[in-house]
Amino acid sequence: YPNPFNPSISIPFSLGAPGRARIAVFDVRGRLVRKLFRGHLPPDGQSLVWDGIDDGGRPAPSGVYFVVMTTAGGPTAGRIVLAR
């Protein structure tokens, strides 16, 4: 929330059971833009914030991005829009 966003977006998520998770942002071509989280999470609701900055510290351009959460149950993705 909000979506589209500028300058940052809060990304809510939850797991069905505690476990390891990776959460990352990818562009529409499938390139990794930013690694947001990698580690162990409890099953209850969580939230991460992406500030529109890539892993190199540069502002990502306006466009459509995918937030992908990968757990033992497989990947799930959501679409977000960055409007600069």
HTML snippet that shows the backbone in 3Dmol.js (N, CA, C, O; Angstrom):
<script src="https://3Dmol.org/build/3Dmol-min.js"></script>
<div id="view" style="width:600px;height:400px;position:relative"></div>
<script>
const pdb = `
ATOM      1  N   TYR A   1       0.842  -1.172   0.000  1.00  0.00           N
ATOM      2  CA  TYR A   1       0.000   0.000   0.000  1.00  0.00           C
ATOM      3  C   TYR A   1       0.883   1.230   0.000  1.00  0.00           C
ATOM      4  O   TYR A   1       1.858   1.204   0.751  1.00  0.00           O
ATOM      5  N   PRO A   2       0.676   2.274  -0.723  1.00  0.00           N
ATOM      6  CA  PRO A   2      -0.267   2.397  -1.838  1.00  0.00           C
ATOM      7  C   PRO A   2       0.282   1.767  -3.113  1.00  0.00           C
ATOM      8  O   PRO A   2       1.482   1.509  -3.212  1.00  0.00           O
ATOM      9  N   ASN A   3      -0.574   1.525  -4.069  1.00  0.00           N
ATOM     10  CA  ASN A   3      -0.150   0.965  -5.337  1.00  0.00           C
ATOM     11  C   ASN A   3      -0.984   1.593  -6.448  1.00  0.00           C
ATOM     12  O   ASN A   3      -2.176   1.293  -6.500  1.00  0.00           O
ATOM     13  N   PRO A   4      -0.477   2.423  -7.328  1.00  0.00           N
ATOM     14  CA  PRO A   4       0.912   2.788  -7.554  1.00  0.00           C
ATOM     15  C   PRO A   4       1.492   3.571  -6.374  1.00  0.00           C
ATOM     16  O   PRO A   4       0.767   4.139  -5.556  1.00  0.00           O
ATOM     17  N   PHE A   5       2.840   3.580  -6.319  1.00  0.00           N
ATOM     18  CA  PHE A   5       3.503   4.211  -5.190  1.00  0.00           C
ATOM     19  C   PHE A   5       4.621   5.137  -5.615  1.00  0.00           C
ATOM     20  O   PHE A   5       5.181   5.008  -6.704  1.00  0.00           O
ATOM     21  N   ASN A   6       4.929   6.063  -4.743  1.00  0.00           N
ATOM     22  CA  ASN A   6       6.067   6.964  -4.859  1.00  0.00           C
ATOM     23  C   ASN A   6       6.151   7.715  -3.541  1.00  0.00           C
ATOM     24  O   ASN A   6       5.198   8.439  -3.254  1.00  0.00           O
ATOM     25  N   PRO A   7       7.128   7.634  -2.748  1.00  0.00           N
ATOM     26  CA  PRO A   7       8.434   7.032  -2.979  1.00  0.00           C
ATOM     27  C   PRO A   7       8.606   5.638  -2.400  1.00  0.00           C
ATOM     28  O   PRO A   7       9.616   4.991  -2.677  1.00  0.00           O
ATOM     29  N   SER A   8       7.644   5.141  -1.593  1.00  0.00           N
ATOM     30  CA  SER A   8       7.825   3.813  -1.008  1.00  0.00           C
ATOM     31  C   SER A   8       6.483   3.094  -0.930  1.00  0.00           C
ATOM     32  O   SER A   8       5.417   3.703  -1.021  1.00  0.00           O
ATOM     33  N   ILE A   9       6.574   1.763  -0.757  1.00  0.00           N
ATOM     34  CA  ILE A   9       5.379   0.933  -0.670  1.00  0.00           C
ATOM     35  C   ILE A   9       5.542  -0.049   0.482  1.00  0.00           C
ATOM     36  O   ILE A   9       6.621  -0.604   0.690  1.00  0.00           O
ATOM     37  N   SER A  10       4.472  -0.257   1.218  1.00  0.00           N
ATOM     38  CA  SER A  10       4.438  -1.255   2.279  1.00  0.00           C
ATOM     39  C   SER A  10       3.861  -2.537   1.687  1.00  0.00           C
ATOM     40  O   SER A  10       2.791  -2.520   1.079  1.00  0.00           O
ATOM     41  N   ILE A  11       4.569  -3.639   1.865  1.00  0.00           N
ATOM     42  CA  ILE A  11       4.180  -4.911   1.267  1.00  0.00           C
ATOM     43  C   ILE A  11       3.799  -5.882   2.377  1.00  0.00           C
ATOM     44  O   ILE A  11       4.681  -6.445   3.027  1.00  0.00           O
ATOM     45  N   PRO A  12       2.491  -6.093   2.611  1.00  0.00           N
ATOM     46  CA  PRO A  12       2.062  -7.027   3.655  1.00  0.00           C
ATOM     47  C   PRO A  12       2.113  -8.472   3.147  1.00  0.00           C
ATOM     48  O   PRO A  12       1.905  -8.725   1.960  1.00  0.00           O
ATOM     49  N   PHE A  13       2.388  -9.406   4.041  1.00  0.00           N
ATOM     50  CA  PHE A  13       2.407 -10.818   3.690  1.00  0.00           C
ATOM     51  C   PHE A  13       2.290 -11.651   4.955  1.00  0.00           C
ATOM     52  O   PHE A  13       2.482 -11.143   6.060  1.00  0.00           O
ATOM     53  N   SER A  14       1.981 -12.916   4.797  1.00  0.00           N
ATOM     54  CA  SER A  14       1.969 -13.852   5.914  1.00  0.00           C
ATOM     55  C   SER A  14       2.273 -15.248   5.384  1.00  0.00           C
ATOM     56  O   SER A  14       2.044 -15.558   4.215  1.00  0.00           O
ATOM     57  N   LEU A  15       2.788 -16.066   6.267  1.00  0.00           N
ATOM     58  CA  LEU A  15       3.095 -17.453   5.935  1.00  0.00           C
ATOM     59  C   LEU A  15       2.077 -18.360   6.601  1.00  0.00           C
ATOM     60  O   LEU A  15       1.512 -18.001   7.634  1.00  0.00           O
ATOM     61  N   GLY A  16       1.834 -19.520   6.032  1.00  0.00           N
ATOM     62  CA  GLY A  16       0.925 -20.477   6.644  1.00  0.00           C
ATOM     63  C   GLY A  16       1.527 -21.155   7.861  1.00  0.00           C
ATOM     64  O   GLY A  16       0.805 -21.614   8.746  1.00  0.00           O
ATOM     65  N   ALA A  17       2.839 -21.216   7.904  1.00  0.00           N
ATOM     66  CA  ALA A  17       3.569 -21.843   9.005  1.00  0.00           C
ATOM     67  C   ALA A  17       4.927 -21.156   9.108  1.00  0.00           C
ATOM     68  O   ALA A  17       5.402 -20.587   8.126  1.00  0.00           O
ATOM     69  N   PRO A  18       5.553 -21.198  10.271  1.00  0.00           N
ATOM     70  CA  PRO A  18       6.879 -20.581  10.363  1.00  0.00           C
ATOM     71  C   PRO A  18       7.859 -21.280   9.424  1.00  0.00           C
ATOM     72  O   PRO A  18       7.761 -22.485   9.193  1.00  0.00           O
ATOM     73  N   GLY A  19       8.792 -20.520   8.894  1.00  0.00           N
ATOM     74  CA  GLY A  19       9.777 -21.120   8.000  1.00  0.00           C
ATOM     75  C   GLY A  19      10.629 -20.086   7.306  1.00  0.00           C
ATOM     76  O   GLY A  19      10.506 -18.882   7.536  1.00  0.00           O
ATOM     77  N   ARG A  20      11.500 -20.591   6.449  1.00  0.00           N
ATOM     78  CA  ARG A  20      12.403 -19.722   5.691  1.00  0.00           C
ATOM     79  C   ARG A  20      11.652 -19.085   4.525  1.00  0.00           C
ATOM     80  O   ARG A  20      10.753 -19.683   3.934  1.00  0.00           O
ATOM     81  N   ALA A  21      12.049 -17.858   4.219  1.00  0.00           N
ATOM     82  CA  ALA A  21      11.431 -17.147   3.104  1.00  0.00           C
ATOM     83  C   ALA A  21      12.455 -16.221   2.462  1.00  0.00           C
ATOM     84  O   ALA A  21      13.366 -15.717   3.118  1.00  0.00           O
ATOM     85  N   ARG A  22      12.279 -16.016   1.175  1.00  0.00           N
ATOM     86  CA  ARG A  22      13.035 -15.002   0.427  1.00  0.00           C
ATOM     87  C   ARG A  22      12.009 -14.087  -0.213  1.00  0.00           C
ATOM     88  O   ARG A  22      11.025 -14.548  -0.792  1.00  0.00           O
ATOM     89  N   ILE A  23      12.244 -12.789  -0.105  1.00  0.00           N
ATOM     90  CA  ILE A  23      11.350 -11.817  -0.711  1.00  0.00           C
ATOM     91  C   ILE A  23      12.208 -10.856  -1.522  1.00  0.00           C
ATOM     92  O   ILE A  23      13.156 -10.264  -1.007  1.00  0.00           O
ATOM     93  N   ALA A  24      11.862 -10.712  -2.794  1.00  0.00           N
ATOM     94  CA  ALA A  24      12.668  -9.885  -3.694  1.00  0.00           C
ATOM     95  C   ALA A  24      11.766  -9.173  -4.698  1.00  0.00           C
ATOM     96  O   ALA A  24      10.627  -9.576  -4.935  1.00  0.00           O
ATOM     97  N   VAL A  25      12.305  -8.109  -5.280  1.00  0.00           N
ATOM     98  CA  VAL A  25      11.609  -7.334  -6.298  1.00  0.00           C
ATOM     99  C   VAL A  25      12.302  -7.583  -7.633  1.00  0.00           C
ATOM    100  O   VAL A  25      13.528  -7.528  -7.727  1.00  0.00           O
ATOM    101  N   PHE A  26      11.503  -7.859  -8.669  1.00  0.00           N
ATOM    102  CA  PHE A  26      12.002  -8.110 -10.015  1.00  0.00           C
ATOM    103  C   PHE A  26      11.330  -7.148 -10.987  1.00  0.00           C
ATOM    104  O   PHE A  26      10.198  -6.719 -10.764  1.00  0.00           O
ATOM    105  N   ASP A  27      12.039  -6.810 -12.074  1.00  0.00           N
ATOM    106  CA  ASP A  27      11.417  -5.990 -13.112  1.00  0.00           C
ATOM    107  C   ASP A  27      10.636  -6.892 -14.062  1.00  0.00           C
ATOM    108  O   ASP A  27      10.628  -8.112 -13.897  1.00  0.00           O
ATOM    109  N   VAL A  28       9.981  -6.296 -15.052  1.00  0.00           N
ATOM    110  CA  VAL A  28       9.132  -7.077 -15.960  1.00  0.00           C
ATOM    111  C   VAL A  28       9.922  -8.036 -16.840  1.00  0.00           C
ATOM    112  O   VAL A  28       9.350  -8.963 -17.413  1.00  0.00           O
ATOM    113  N   ARG A  29      11.227  -7.825 -16.952  1.00  0.00           N
ATOM    114  CA  ARG A  29      12.070  -8.745 -17.717  1.00  0.00           C
ATOM    115  C   ARG A  29      12.614  -9.889 -16.861  1.00  0.00           C
ATOM    116  O   ARG A  29      13.348 -10.745 -17.356  1.00  0.00           O
ATOM    117  N   GLY A  30      12.255  -9.900 -15.585  1.00  0.00           N
ATOM    118  CA  GLY A  30      12.687 -10.967 -14.695  1.00  0.00           C
ATOM    119  C   GLY A  30      14.022 -10.727 -14.029  1.00  0.00           C
ATOM    120  O   GLY A  30      14.560 -11.626 -13.383  1.00  0.00           O
ATOM    121  N   ARG A  31      14.574  -9.522 -14.175  1.00  0.00           N
ATOM    122  CA  ARG A  31      15.857  -9.202 -13.544  1.00  0.00           C
ATOM    123  C   ARG A  31      15.642  -8.794 -12.086  1.00  0.00           C
ATOM    124  O   ARG A  31      14.712  -8.057 -11.759  1.00  0.00           O
ATOM    125  N   LEU A  32      16.524  -9.291 -11.225  1.00  0.00           N
ATOM    126  CA  LEU A  32      16.464  -8.940  -9.817  1.00  0.00           C
ATOM    127  C   LEU A  32      16.764  -7.457  -9.652  1.00  0.00           C
ATOM    128  O   LEU A  32      17.770  -6.959 -10.156  1.00  0.00           O
ATOM    129  N   VAL A  33      15.886  -6.754  -8.942  1.00  0.00           N
ATOM    130  CA  VAL A  33      16.066  -5.331  -8.673  1.00  0.00           C
ATOM    131  C   VAL A  33      16.543  -5.124  -7.237  1.00  0.00           C
ATOM    132  O   VAL A  33      17.493  -4.380  -6.991  1.00  0.00           O
ATOM    133  N   ARG A  34      15.877  -5.787  -6.291  1.00  0.00           N
ATOM    134  CA  ARG A  34      16.232  -5.601  -4.879  1.00  0.00           C
ATOM    135  C   ARG A  34      15.862  -6.831  -4.077  1.00  0.00           C
ATOM    136  O   ARG A  34      14.758  -7.360  -4.209  1.00  0.00           O
ATOM    137  N   LYS A  35      16.797  -7.290  -3.235  1.00  0.00           N
ATOM    138  CA  LYS A  35      16.523  -8.344  -2.266  1.00  0.00           C
ATOM    139  C   LYS A  35      16.006  -7.666  -1.004  1.00  0.00           C
ATOM    140  O   LYS A  35      16.715  -6.869  -0.390  1.00  0.00           O
ATOM    141  N   LEU A  36      14.782  -7.977  -0.619  1.00  0.00           N
ATOM    142  CA  LEU A  36      14.190  -7.336   0.551  1.00  0.00           C
ATOM    143  C   LEU A  36      14.386  -8.127   1.835  1.00  0.00           C
ATOM    144  O   LEU A  36      14.587  -7.544   2.900  1.00  0.00           O
ATOM    145  N   PHE A  37      14.330  -9.452   1.741  1.00  0.00           N
ATOM    146  CA  PHE A  37      14.440 -10.272   2.947  1.00  0.00           C
ATOM    147  C   PHE A  37      14.880 -11.680   2.584  1.00  0.00           C
ATOM    148  O   PHE A  37      14.522 -12.218   1.537  1.00  0.00           O
ATOM    149  N   ARG A  38      15.667 -12.259   3.480  1.00  0.00           N
ATOM    150  CA  ARG A  38      16.031 -13.671   3.372  1.00  0.00           C
ATOM    151  C   ARG A  38      16.271 -14.158   4.787  1.00  0.00           C
ATOM    152  O   ARG A  38      17.166 -13.662   5.471  1.00  0.00           O
ATOM    153  N   GLY A  39      15.480 -15.124   5.232  1.00  0.00           N
ATOM    154  CA  GLY A  39      15.649 -15.638   6.582  1.00  0.00           C
ATOM    155  C   GLY A  39      14.416 -16.368   7.065  1.00  0.00           C
ATOM    156  O   GLY A  39      13.566 -16.773   6.272  1.00  0.00           O
ATOM    157  N   HIS A  40      14.327 -16.532   8.366  1.00  0.00           N
ATOM    158  CA  HIS A  40      13.243 -17.265   9.009  1.00  0.00           C
ATOM    159  C   HIS A  40      12.160 -16.281   9.448  1.00  0.00           C
ATOM    160  O   HIS A  40      12.461 -15.212   9.978  1.00  0.00           O
ATOM    161  N   LEU A  41      10.894 -16.653   9.222  1.00  0.00           N
ATOM    162  CA  LEU A  41       9.772 -15.799   9.600  1.00  0.00           C
ATOM    163  C   LEU A  41       8.737 -16.579  10.388  1.00  0.00           C
ATOM    164  O   LEU A  41       8.558 -17.776  10.162  1.00  0.00           O
ATOM    165  N   PRO A  42       8.049 -15.913  11.317  1.00  0.00           N
ATOM    166  CA  PRO A  42       6.909 -16.540  11.992  1.00  0.00           C
ATOM    167  C   PRO A  42       5.710 -16.557  11.037  1.00  0.00           C
ATOM    168  O   PRO A  42       5.744 -15.896   9.999  1.00  0.00           O
ATOM    169  N   PRO A  43       4.649 -17.305  11.374  1.00  0.00           N
ATOM    170  CA  PRO A  43       3.524 -17.421  10.448  1.00  0.00           C
ATOM    171  C   PRO A  43       2.594 -16.210  10.429  1.00  0.00           C
ATOM    172  O   PRO A  43       1.832 -16.043   9.478  1.00  0.00           O
ATOM    173  N   ASP A  44       2.639 -15.372  11.448  1.00  0.00           N
ATOM    174  CA  ASP A  44       1.688 -14.268  11.515  1.00  0.00           C
ATOM    175  C   ASP A  44       2.018 -13.172  10.502  1.00  0.00           C
ATOM    176  O   ASP A  44       3.060 -13.220   9.848  1.00  0.00           O
ATOM    177  N   GLY A  45       1.138 -12.197  10.376  1.00  0.00           N
ATOM    178  CA  GLY A  45       1.282 -11.130   9.394  1.00  0.00           C
ATOM    179  C   GLY A  45       2.532 -10.300   9.587  1.00  0.00           C
ATOM    180  O   GLY A  45       2.904  -9.962  10.711  1.00  0.00           O
ATOM    181  N   GLN A  46       3.170  -9.980   8.493  1.00  0.00           N
ATOM    182  CA  GLN A  46       4.382  -9.167   8.466  1.00  0.00           C
ATOM    183  C   GLN A  46       4.202  -8.087   7.416  1.00  0.00           C
ATOM    184  O   GLN A  46       3.232  -8.096   6.658  1.00  0.00           O
ATOM    185  N   SER A  47       5.142  -7.160   7.377  1.00  0.00           N
ATOM    186  CA  SER A  47       5.142  -6.130   6.350  1.00  0.00           C
ATOM    187  C   SER A  47       6.570  -5.675   6.105  1.00  0.00           C
ATOM    188  O   SER A  47       7.347  -5.507   7.045  1.00  0.00           O
ATOM    189  N   LEU A  48       6.910  -5.477   4.841  1.00  0.00           N
ATOM    190  CA  LEU A  48       8.201  -4.923   4.444  1.00  0.00           C
ATOM    191  C   LEU A  48       7.956  -3.646   3.665  1.00  0.00           C
ATOM    192  O   LEU A  48       6.889  -3.466   3.079  1.00  0.00           O
ATOM    193  N   VAL A  49       8.931  -2.769   3.656  1.00  0.00           N
ATOM    194  CA  VAL A  49       8.830  -1.534   2.888  1.00  0.00           C
ATOM    195  C   VAL A  49       9.914  -1.539   1.817  1.00  0.00           C
ATOM    196  O   VAL A  49      11.080  -1.808   2.103  1.00  0.00           O
ATOM    197  N   TRP A  50       9.516  -1.238   0.581  1.00  0.00           N
ATOM    198  CA  TRP A  50      10.486  -1.022  -0.489  1.00  0.00           C
ATOM    199  C   TRP A  50      10.463   0.455  -0.823  1.00  0.00           C
ATOM    200  O   TRP A  50       9.407   1.028  -1.092  1.00  0.00           O
ATOM    201  N   ASP A  51      11.625   1.057  -0.806  1.00  0.00           N
ATOM    202  CA  ASP A  51      11.765   2.493  -1.022  1.00  0.00           C
ATOM    203  C   ASP A  51      12.044   2.866  -2.478  1.00  0.00           C
ATOM    204  O   ASP A  51      12.390   4.013  -2.760  1.00  0.00           O
ATOM    205  N   GLY A  52      11.901   1.927  -3.397  1.00  0.00           N
ATOM    206  CA  GLY A  52      12.125   2.214  -4.812  1.00  0.00           C
ATOM    207  C   GLY A  52      13.586   2.276  -5.203  1.00  0.00           C
ATOM    208  O   GLY A  52      13.921   2.752  -6.288  1.00  0.00           O
ATOM    209  N   ILE A  53      14.461   1.799  -4.328  1.00  0.00           N
ATOM    210  CA  ILE A  53      15.903   1.806  -4.576  1.00  0.00           C
ATOM    211  C   ILE A  53      16.350   0.387  -4.913  1.00  0.00           C
ATOM    212  O   ILE A  53      15.902  -0.574  -4.287  1.00  0.00           O
ATOM    213  N   ASP A  54      17.242   0.252  -5.912  1.00  0.00           N
ATOM    214  CA  ASP A  54      17.732  -1.082  -6.276  1.00  0.00           C
ATOM    215  C   ASP A  54      18.881  -1.509  -5.355  1.00  0.00           C
ATOM    216  O   ASP A  54      19.303  -0.753  -4.481  1.00  0.00           O
ATOM    217  N   ASP A  55      19.374  -2.726  -5.566  1.00  0.00           N
ATOM    218  CA  ASP A  55      20.459  -3.248  -4.719  1.00  0.00           C
ATOM    219  C   ASP A  55      21.749  -2.446  -4.854  1.00  0.00           C
ATOM    220  O   ASP A  55      22.608  -2.521  -3.976  1.00  0.00           O
ATOM    221  N   GLY A  56      21.904  -1.688  -5.923  1.00  0.00           N
ATOM    222  CA  GLY A  56      23.085  -0.862  -6.117  1.00  0.00           C
ATOM    223  C   GLY A  56      22.962   0.525  -5.505  1.00  0.00           C
ATOM    224  O   GLY A  56      23.888   1.330  -5.602  1.00  0.00           O
ATOM    225  N   GLY A  57      21.808   0.818  -4.866  1.00  0.00           N
ATOM    226  CA  GLY A  57      21.603   2.114  -4.244  1.00  0.00           C
ATOM    227  C   GLY A  57      21.056   3.183  -5.177  1.00  0.00           C
ATOM    228  O   GLY A  57      21.000   4.357  -4.813  1.00  0.00           O
ATOM    229  N   ARG A  58      20.648   2.777  -6.390  1.00  0.00           N
ATOM    230  CA  ARG A  58      20.120   3.716  -7.375  1.00  0.00           C
ATOM    231  C   ARG A  58      18.588   3.689  -7.373  1.00  0.00           C
ATOM    232  O   ARG A  58      17.994   2.638  -7.131  1.00  0.00           O
ATOM    233  N   PRO A  59      17.943   4.826  -7.638  1.00  0.00           N
ATOM    234  CA  PRO A  59      16.483   4.824  -7.755  1.00  0.00           C
ATOM    235  C   PRO A  59      16.046   3.982  -8.957  1.00  0.00           C
ATOM    236  O   PRO A  59      16.571   4.137 -10.059  1.00  0.00           O
ATOM    237  N   ALA A  60      15.092   3.103  -8.732  1.00  0.00           N
ATOM    238  CA  ALA A  60      14.540   2.316  -9.833  1.00  0.00           C
ATOM    239  C   ALA A  60      13.651   3.222 -10.685  1.00  0.00           C
ATOM    240  O   ALA A  60      12.995   4.117 -10.151  1.00  0.00           O
ATOM    241  N   PRO A  61      13.621   3.003 -11.999  1.00  0.00           N
ATOM    242  CA  PRO A  61      12.763   3.831 -12.849  1.00  0.00           C
ATOM    243  C   PRO A  61      11.289   3.507 -12.658  1.00  0.00           C
ATOM    244  O   PRO A  61      10.941   2.451 -12.130  1.00  0.00           O
ATOM    245  N   SER A  62      10.436   4.411 -13.086  1.00  0.00           N
ATOM    246  CA  SER A  62       8.996   4.150 -13.075  1.00  0.00           C
ATOM    247  C   SER A  62       8.707   2.888 -13.859  1.00  0.00           C
ATOM    248  O   SER A  62       9.376   2.599 -14.852  1.00  0.00           O
ATOM    249  N   GLY A  63       7.718   2.140 -13.420  1.00  0.00           N
ATOM    250  CA  GLY A  63       7.347   0.941 -14.151  1.00  0.00           C
ATOM    251  C   GLY A  63       6.674  -0.082 -13.275  1.00  0.00           C
ATOM    252  O   GLY A  63       6.390   0.157 -12.101  1.00  0.00           O
ATOM    253  N   VAL A  64       6.424  -1.233 -13.876  1.00  0.00           N
ATOM    254  CA  VAL A  64       5.792  -2.358 -13.196  1.00  0.00           C
ATOM    255  C   VAL A  64       6.878  -3.259 -12.634  1.00  0.00           C
ATOM    256  O   VAL A  64       7.872  -3.541 -13.304  1.00  0.00           O
ATOM    257  N   TYR A  65       6.683  -3.706 -11.407  1.00  0.00           N
ATOM    258  CA  TYR A  65       7.616  -4.607 -10.733  1.00  0.00           C
ATOM    259  C   TYR A  65       6.830  -5.748 -10.110  1.00  0.00           C
ATOM    260  O   TYR A  65       5.624  -5.641  -9.884  1.00  0.00           O
ATOM    261  N   PHE A  66       7.527  -6.836  -9.837  1.00  0.00           N
ATOM    262  CA  PHE A  66       6.910  -7.991  -9.192  1.00  0.00           C
ATOM    263  C   PHE A  66       7.629  -8.271  -7.888  1.00  0.00           C
ATOM    264  O   PHE A  66       8.856  -8.362  -7.847  1.00  0.00           O
ATOM    265  N   VAL A  67       6.853  -8.408  -6.822  1.00  0.00           N
ATOM    266  CA  VAL A  67       7.386  -8.810  -5.525  1.00  0.00           C
ATOM    267  C   VAL A  67       7.149 -10.314  -5.433  1.00  0.00           C
ATOM    268  O   VAL A  67       6.010 -10.775  -5.508  1.00  0.00           O
ATOM    269  N   VAL A  68       8.227 -11.073  -5.271  1.00  0.00           N
ATOM    270  CA  VAL A  68       8.141 -12.527  -5.239  1.00  0.00           C
ATOM    271  C   VAL A  68       8.586 -13.024  -3.875  1.00  0.00           C
ATOM    272  O   VAL A  68       9.693 -12.730  -3.426  1.00  0.00           O
ATOM    273  N   MET A  69       7.711 -13.782  -3.217  1.00  0.00           N
ATOM    274  CA  MET A  69       8.040 -14.425  -1.949  1.00  0.00           C
ATOM    275  C   MET A  69       8.173 -15.918  -2.215  1.00  0.00           C
ATOM    276  O   MET A  69       7.238 -16.562  -2.692  1.00  0.00           O
ATOM    277  N   THR A  70       9.344 -16.460  -1.902  1.00  0.00           N
ATOM    278  CA  THR A  70       9.598 -17.877  -2.111  1.00  0.00           C
ATOM    279  C   THR A  70       9.738 -18.547  -0.756  1.00  0.00           C
ATOM    280  O   THR A  70      10.558 -18.146   0.070  1.00  0.00           O
ATOM    281  N   THR A  71       8.919 -19.579  -0.538  1.00  0.00           N
ATOM    282  CA  THR A  71       8.948 -20.365   0.695  1.00  0.00           C
ATOM    283  C   THR A  71       9.042 -21.843   0.320  1.00  0.00           C
ATOM    284  O   THR A  71       9.146 -22.190  -0.856  1.00  0.00           O
ATOM    285  N   ALA A  72       9.004 -22.699   1.322  1.00  0.00           N
ATOM    286  CA  ALA A  72       9.035 -24.138   1.055  1.00  0.00           C
ATOM    287  C   ALA A  72       7.845 -24.556   0.199  1.00  0.00           C
ATOM    288  O   ALA A  72       7.922 -25.551  -0.521  1.00  0.00           O
ATOM    289  N   GLY A  73       6.748 -23.809   0.268  1.00  0.00           N
ATOM    290  CA  GLY A  73       5.561 -24.118  -0.522  1.00  0.00           C
ATOM    291  C   GLY A  73       5.625 -23.626  -1.953  1.00  0.00           C
ATOM    292  O   GLY A  73       4.709 -23.883  -2.735  1.00  0.00           O
ATOM    293  N   GLY A  74       6.697 -22.919  -2.312  1.00  0.00           N
ATOM    294  CA  GLY A  74       6.858 -22.408  -3.662  1.00  0.00           C
ATOM    295  C   GLY A  74       6.753 -20.896  -3.700  1.00  0.00           C
ATOM    296  O   GLY A  74       6.577 -20.257  -2.663  1.00  0.00           O
ATOM    297  N   PRO A  75       6.858 -20.320  -4.893  1.00  0.00           N
ATOM    298  CA  PRO A  75       6.825 -18.855  -5.021  1.00  0.00           C
ATOM    299  C   PRO A  75       5.399 -18.317  -5.129  1.00  0.00           C
ATOM    300  O   PRO A  75       4.505 -18.986  -5.648  1.00  0.00           O
ATOM    301  N   THR A  76       5.207 -17.110  -4.634  1.00  0.00           N
ATOM    302  CA  THR A  76       3.996 -16.343  -4.864  1.00  0.00           C
ATOM    303  C   THR A  76       4.434 -14.932  -5.259  1.00  0.00           C
ATOM    304  O   THR A  76       5.448 -14.430  -4.774  1.00  0.00           O
ATOM    305  N   ALA A  77       3.669 -14.308  -6.131  1.00  0.00           N
ATOM    306  CA  ALA A  77       4.074 -12.997  -6.647  1.00  0.00           C
ATOM    307  C   ALA A  77       2.913 -12.022  -6.638  1.00  0.00           C
ATOM    308  O   ALA A  77       1.747 -12.406  -6.730  1.00  0.00           O
ATOM    309  N   GLY A  78       3.261 -10.763  -6.524  1.00  0.00           N
ATOM    310  CA  GLY A  78       2.289  -9.681  -6.623  1.00  0.00           C
ATOM    311  C   GLY A  78       2.878  -8.574  -7.474  1.00  0.00           C
ATOM    312  O   GLY A  78       4.096  -8.399  -7.525  1.00  0.00           O
ATOM    313  N   ARG A  79       2.011  -7.826  -8.141  1.00  0.00           N
ATOM    314  CA  ARG A  79       2.472  -6.765  -9.033  1.00  0.00           C
ATOM    315  C   ARG A  79       2.331  -5.417  -8.338  1.00  0.00           C
ATOM    316  O   ARG A  79       1.320  -5.142  -7.692  1.00  0.00           O
ATOM    317  N   ILE A  80       3.355  -4.580  -8.479  1.00  0.00           N
ATOM    318  CA  ILE A  80       3.328  -3.236  -7.947  1.00  0.00           C
ATOM    319  C   ILE A  80       3.764  -2.269  -9.044  1.00  0.00           C
ATOM    320  O   ILE A  80       4.451  -2.655  -9.990  1.00  0.00           O
ATOM    321  N   VAL A  81       3.361  -1.018  -8.908  1.00  0.00           N
ATOM    322  CA  VAL A  81       3.696  -0.004  -9.920  1.00  0.00           C
ATOM    323  C   VAL A  81       4.385   1.164  -9.240  1.00  0.00           C
ATOM    324  O   VAL A  81       3.843   1.769  -8.315  1.00  0.00           O
ATOM    325  N   LEU A  82       5.584   1.472  -9.706  1.00  0.00           N
ATOM    326  CA  LEU A  82       6.345   2.622  -9.232  1.00  0.00           C
ATOM    327  C   LEU A  82       6.110   3.776 -10.193  1.00  0.00           C
ATOM    328  O   LEU A  82       6.413   3.672 -11.382  1.00  0.00           O
ATOM    329  N   ALA A  83       5.568   4.884  -9.677  1.00  0.00           N
ATOM    330  CA  ALA A  83       5.286   6.060 -10.512  1.00  0.00           C
ATOM    331  C   ALA A  83       6.113   7.231  -9.989  1.00  0.00           C
ATOM    332  O   ALA A  83       5.765   7.838  -8.977  1.00  0.00           O
ATOM    333  N   ARG A  84       7.187   7.539 -10.666  1.00  0.00           N
ATOM    334  CA  ARG A  84       8.062   8.639 -10.240  1.00  0.00           C
ATOM    335  C   ARG A  84       7.582   9.944 -10.815  1.00  0.00           C
ATOM    336  O   ARG A  84       8.188  10.986 -10.571  1.00  0.00           O
TER     337      ARG A  84
END
`;
const viewer = $3Dmol.createViewer("view");
viewer.addModel(pdb, "pdb");
viewer.setStyle({}, {cartoon: {color: "spectrum"}});
viewer.zoomTo();
viewer.render();
</script>
